[in-house]
Amino acid sequence: MKSFRRTLLIAAASLAVAAPASAQKSADTLRIIFTDAVPNVDMYFNSQRTGLILAHQAWDMLVHRDPSTFEIKPSLATDWKFVGDNALDLTIRQGVKFHDGSTLSPDDVVYTINMAANPDNKLATPSNYAWIDKAEKTGDWTVRINMKRPTPAALEYLAMVTPIHPKAYREKVGPEGFAAKPVGAGPYKIIKNEQAKEIVFERFDDYWAGSPKGKPAIKKLHVRFVPDLATSMTELLAQRTDWIWNINPDQAKDVNRMPHLQAVPQESMRIGYLSIDAAGRTGAGNPLTNQKVRQAIWHAINRQEMAEKLVQNGSRVPPAPCFPTQFGCDGDAAVKYPYDPAKAKALLAEAGFPNGFDIEFVTYVQPTTWSAAIQNYLQAVGIRAKISQLQVAAAIAKAQKGENPLYHGSWGSYSINDVSAIFPVMYGGGGDDYARDPELQKLVSDGGNTADSAVRKKNYSAAVKLMTDKAYWLPLFTYVNIYAFSKQLEMKTFPDELPRFYFAKWK
């Protein structure tokens, strides 16, 4: 594998020498590549990290979370206050323009919030908005969001996953028309959108003054989607793109040897995980419904070795099924499973599988060596996992239908620093819940239904203990994103895994 990568680097470097450095600083266009094509750039209707990243370039939220301090600052709302336990009042900023030239008003805010809160609209991640009852206009420039329950993290959700849409335009063109030709009020407007192929953004000259995002320094963003990391590396080294991310650690060393490129690592809130079909959603006779089998899997995988030798650059093994800084992520409450293949084999024998078993192993994860490592660890104890390597959207769709016995994926919690952004998704009874444990669902629900931090912690700690004791959803390692981009580009990285191209500029 390493020799293949070396060959790729040499070949691409020779292409870079042969081809002109086509342009893009002089054309004021930042060329960007992602390997996971986004089916819908409207954030409400895709759950992919790339979709979140792209949406933040073209849409603004009611509030803004500072990427360095996590402080909540004004954005489309100039101020706010909680009223009692179940309401949030906001004053909407005046003078903001949408990309179609219309003026943002409280009516747009109410329309968007109520659209997100309506389960009939089948949003990609409904748990992000399940706390909202309804929004209502309370004055010429004021809005109240009524909450179904106390939601201490409400401002985080409004800052990260609640872009505001123009009511009149979206009602005119409908959801499909809006997905094809989206309109936001962010620093960039989308001028070309070919699904799963490319998206072109252009600086919005009427963007409102004083935004914490600022006016972009670079005029255009040209985003392309390619099928795999090898292709994106070839494009970078041949100077046909200016920015890619999530390259392999060994590739980073080679990138840094190139005079025109740099590779920058940054740990993120994303967790690699292995979902295990404890509920038997994939069919009768599934051995994963046996708790001892699941515990064997937890013991079989050397997560520390994966973090240190595969992910590298400071990757950690989460002590609980959540990111360590998230509120409610109580690592002390978690049942511990040290790497112990002998113990794993013994548990399999106790469960009635002394010779192991065959199982499908679905993944979309790149690099593929990570899933291969998991496969090898399982093989060593007798679990013969057959890998089905799919594109991201296809794997997610299959997961939602309950068709993935073992499933290697990742979850970034939309960068929300609270377990309410992960526990209800993985244990709340939705498409990603392969535990379907009523006791666990109640603990997660009770933890999210109060503003009392002590009560929240108590319920979430009990949930962590239960989910680890039953060995449901295995947290593998934290992601360390490795960004690779042109040395002509000045761009800061942040721990919330959200590249902000509107902050980038040419040197």
N, C-alpha and C positions, 0 to 999 in steps of 0.2 A: 504493500500500500504506500509506504513512504517513497519507494523508488518511482512509483507512478506519479506521485505528487511532484517529485523533483523533475521528472520528465515534463509534466504539465507546466511547471514554472519556467523551465528553460525554453520550452516551445513558445509560451506566451510572451516571455521576455524578448525573444527574437522577433516576434510579431510587433512588439512595441517599438523596437528599433526600426523595423521596416516600414511601419505605418506612420503617417503624420499624427501628431498628438491631438488630433481633431478637436481641438477647439474650445473647450467649453468655458474656460475663463473669459476668453475674448468675446464669446457669444453670450456671456452672463447667464449660462444655463448649467445648473448642477445636475449631472446625470447619476441616477440612483437605480440600484438593482435590488429586488427582493426575490427570494426563491419560492414564496408561497403566494400564488395569485389570489387576489381578493375578489370574491364573487359579488360583493356589494359594498361600495365605498361608504354608504350610509352606516354609521357606527351601530345604529340600533338593530341592524339586520346582518351583522357578522360578528363573530366572537374571536376573530384572529387578531393577534397583536399587530400585524401589519396594517389591518384595517383601522385599528385605534390610532396608530402612528399617522397614517395618511389623513384621517379625519381631523386630527388636531392641527394640521397645517391649514385646513380650509374652513373650519368651524371654530367659533368661540363658545364658551360655556358661561353660565351665570356667574361663577366665581373662578378664580385662577389659583392653582397651588404652586407656590414657588418651588422649582425643581431642586434647589439646593437646601432650603430650610424646611420645606413642607408647610410653610405658613400660607394660610388662605387669604387671598387678596381680592379686591374688587375686579370685576370684569364687566359682563353685560348687566350685572346688578351692582349698584354703587354702594349699597349697604344692606344689612339684613339683621334680623333678630328672631330668636326662638320665642314663641308665645305659648306658655304652658309646656306640656310634654308632647303635644301632637300637632303643632303648627309652626311654620316658618314664614315670616313676612320678609319680602324683598322689594327694594326700590329699583326699578329698571332704568338703565342708562338711556338718556335721550341723545338723539343725533347719530345713532349707529345705522350704517347702511348695509343691506345685503348685497350680494354680488350681482343681483338683477336690478339694482338701483332702488329697490323699495326700502322703506324705513322700518327698522325694527320697532315693535311696540309690545306692550304687555299682552296683546292678543296673540302674538306669535309665541310668547312664552307659555301662556295657558294652553294653547293648542298643542305645542310640542310635549309638555309635561303630561297632559292627559292622553296623548297618543301613546307615550311610553308606558303609562300606567295601565292601559287597557289590555288585558290578556288576550283579547280577540285579535290583536295585531300580530301576535306570534313573534315577538322579538327574539333575537338570538340568545340573549342572556336575561331572561325575565327577572331573575333574582336581584339584578342591579336596581330594579325599579319597584320591587314588590312592597317596599315600605311606603310608597306613595298612594294615597287615597285619591285625591284630585287636586287640581290647581284652580284658582278662581281669581278674577280681577277684582281688586278691592278699592281702586282709585284710578285716576288718570294714568299714573305711572307706577302703580303698586300691585303686587301679586302676593297671594297667600298660597303656600303649598300645605295642604292638609295631609297629615301622615297617619297611616293605619296604626302605627305604634311609635313609641319613642325611638328615634334613630340618631344616636350620637354621631355617627359617621355621615350624616346627610350631606354636609358640605363637601366631603371627599367625593361622594358620588356625583354631586352637581359639578365639581371641578374636573372630574376625569372622564365621565361616561354619559354626560347629558348635554350634547350640543343642541343649540336652538335652531329650528327650521323656520323658514318663512311660510306662514299659514296660507296666504292667498296663492302663492306659486305651487305649493305642494298639493293643495286641493285641486288646482287646475289641471296639473299633469298626472296626478295619482302617484302611488308609491313606486310603480315600475318606471314611470317617466322621470320621477325624481332620482331614482337610482341611476338612470342613464345620463341625465344632465342635472347633477346636484348643484344646489345653491346654498352657501353658508354666509357667515359674516366674519370670517377669519382673515388672517393676513395674506393668504393666497386664495385665488379663485381657480376652479377647475375649468380649463378651456378645451380639454380633450379627454375622453374616457372610453377606452375600448376594453370591455370586460376581459379580465384575465390576460391582457396583453400589455397595455400601457396607459398611463395617466399623465397628463401634462398640467402643471400648475403655473399660474402667472401671478406676479405680485399685484395685489389689489390696491390701486392708487387711492381709493376712497376709504381705506381702512381707518377706523376711528383713532384719533390722536390720544395719546396717553395710555394705550394698552400695555400691560406688562409684557406682552409678547414683542412689542415694538414693530416698526415697519421693517420688512425683510430687506437685507442688503443685496441679496441675489434675486435677479428678475424672474427667472424661470426654474422650475424643477421638472425634470423629465424622468418619470418613474417607469421602469420596465420590469416585467416578471419573466424569470427564466426558470427552467425546470429543476435545476440542481446546483449545488455549491461548486462543482467543477466548472460549470459553464460561467457562473458569476466570477470565479477566480480568473478564468481565461479572459473575460471581458475587462476585468480590472487591470491585469498585467499587460494587456494589449492596448491599454489607454482608451478603451471604448466606453468606460464608465468611470465615475469619479468616487463612488462610495458604495460599499457593500458592508455586510456585517455577518456575525456568527460564523466566522471562519474557524478552522481547526487551530489549536495551539501551535502545532508544528509548522503550519502554514504561516502563522504570524511571524515566526522567526525569519522565514524566507522573504516575506513581504518587507520586513524591516531592512533587509539587505538591498532592496531596490532603491535607487537614488531618488525616485519621484514619488514613493509611497511611504505610508506609515500604518502601523497596526497598534491599536490602543485597547487594552482590556478594561472591563468595568463590570463588577458584580451587580446583579440585578435582583429584583424581588421575585423573579420567576423560579419555579420549582419543577424539576423533572420528576415524574411520578410513574408508578406502575399501578394501574387500576385492575382489580381482581374481582371477577364475577362471583361474589359471595352469595348473591341473591338467586343465582341460577337463571338469569335472564336469557342466557344463550341456549338453554335447553335442559331437559331432564338428564340426570346422571352425570352432571358436571362435577368433577372432583373438587373444584374450587369452592363449592358450598361447604366443604368440610373445614372447620376452623384449624385443625392440625395441619392440613395441607397448606393453608394460607400462612400459618406461622412458619412452616418449613420454607416457603418462598422468602419470607422476610429474613430468615437466617441464612438462606443460600446465597444471597447477593452481597458482594463486598462493596458496599456503598462508599466507604472511605477510600478504597482504592480507585473507584470510578471518579470520585471528586478530585483526588490528588493527581492521578495519572492520565485520565482522559479529559476531564473538563479543565483542570489546572487553574492557575492564576488566582488562587484564593477561594475556590469553590468549597462549600461546606455541606455536610450532611445535616439537614434540618432535624432537630431533636423531637419534633412533632410534625403532624401533617399540615404544615402551614409555614409561612416565612417567619423567622425568629422575632422580627421587630413588630409584627402585627399584634394589635391588641387582642388578648385572649389566647395567644399561641403559647401555652404553658408546657414547655419542654419537661419540667419536673414531674408533671402528671402522666407523662407518656410511659408506657411499658417499653422496656429496652430489648432490642433484638441484635446482639452482637453477631458478627459474621461467624458462622459455625456450621460448615457443610455436614459434619458428622451428626450434629443435632438435627439438621434438616432431614437427613436420610432416616434417622430414627423416628422422627415425627411422621414422615411419609409411610413408614412401615406400620406404625401405630394406627394410622388412618386407613390402612388396608391397601396401600400401594407400594409394596416392597420393591417392585420393579419399575416404579415410576408410572408415567402416563404420557400420552400425546395431547397437545393442546395448540390451538391457533394463537398467535402472538401478533396483534395488529399494531402498527406504528407508522407515524409520519416523520419521526424525528430525524433531523440531520445534525451531525454526521451519522451515517448508518452504523459506524463502529460502536456507537453507544448501545444501540439495541442488540448488536451482535455480542457485546460483552455480557449483557443480561442473559441472552440465549445461552452463552457458554457457561455462566454460573449455574443456570438451571439444569443444563445438560449434565453437569458434574454431579448432581444429586439424583439424576434419573428423570427429570422433567424435560420431555422432548418438545420444545416450543418451536413451531414452524412459523417463521416470520412472514407476515403479509405487509409489505412496504407500500404505503399508499400516499397520495398527495394529501395535504392538510385537510382541505374541505371534504374530501371523500372519507377520510378517517373519522372526522368529526361527525359527519352524517351517519356513518355506520355505528358510532358510539351512541348517538342519540336514540337510535332504534333498538339498542340493547343487544347488539350483535358482536361485541368484542369481548371474548373470554378473558384474555390478558391484553392490556392496552397500555403502551408506552406513549405518554404525551407530556405536555408541560402546561403549567398554569401560572399566569403572572398577576392574578387578582386585579387586573386592570390598574395595577400599581396603587391600590387602595390599602392603606396600612391598618387594616382591621380584618379579623377572620370572618366577618360577615360577608366578605368578598370571595371567600373560598368554601367555608363549611356548608352554606346552603346550596351551593352548586354541586358539590360532591356528595352531600349527605341529605339533601332536602327533598328527595323524591322525584327529582327531574330526570332528564335524559342521561346525565352523567353519573347518577347515583346507582352504583352497582352493589350497594350494601342493602338498601331498602329495609333499614332497621328502625322500627317505630320508636323505640326508646331513644335512639341516637337522634332521630329527627326531632323529637320533643325537646331534647336538651339544646339542640342547635336553635330551634325556634324560640325557646325560653330565653336563651342568651341574647337573641336579637330583638326581644319584645320589651325591653326596659332600658331606661337611661341610667339606672343604678349600676355603676361600674363594679361594685362588689358582687352584685347578683349576676351580672354578665360574666365576670371572671369565674364564679362558682360553677355556673352552667357549662361554660366553655371548657373549664378544666375537667369536669366530669365527662364531657364529650370526648376530649383528647384521650382520657384514660380508656374509655369504652372502645373508641375506634382503633386504638393501638392494641388493646387486649384481644380484640376480635380480628386483628390483622387485616383490615379492609383495604385501605388505600395507602400504598407504600411511597413515602417521600424519599426520593433518591439522592438529590443533590441540588444545590443552588446553581443557577446558570451564571456564567460569566460571559457576557457578550464581548466578542472581540470585533471591534470596528476596524475596517481597512479602508483607507481613503487617500486621496491625493495630498501631497505636501503643500500644494497650492491652496488647500482648503483649511480654514480655521474653524474648528467645530468642537465644542465641549461635549463631553459625555456626562450622563447623569445616572444615579442608581435606580431610578424608576423605570428604566428600560423604554424611554420615550425619546427617540432622537428628535431634536427640535431644529428642523432645517431653517425655520424662520430666524434663528439666532446665528446661522452660519454666514461666513463671509469669505471672500477671496483675500489672500495675503497680498 
